[in-house]
Amino acid sequence: MIIDGDKLKEDLMNYYGSATPFYPVAFLDVSRVETATSEELLNIALNNNVDLSEYEIKGKIKKYK
């Protein structure tokens, strides 16, 4: 499965960002998502029960050699 990491990152930042007015410590989570590697983003998403199939890039992917 190939994941659209940019969309996943954007949605996770919005998710945590929406909590900041009520829970200022959520700024730490926003920062963590902003600087996360691809693997870290997947772990954050899985820990928050995000359905990764919503971020799957469908169709043929061209591979270049």
HUBELRA-V302870 format. One record per helix or strand of 2 or more residues. SS is the DSSP state (hx for helix, st for strand). FROM is the first residue (numbers start at 1). TO is the last residue. If there is no record, write none. Layout:
<<SS/FROM/TO> <SS/FROM/TO>>
This chain:
<<hx/5/17> <hx/26/34> <hx/38/47> <hx/52/55>>
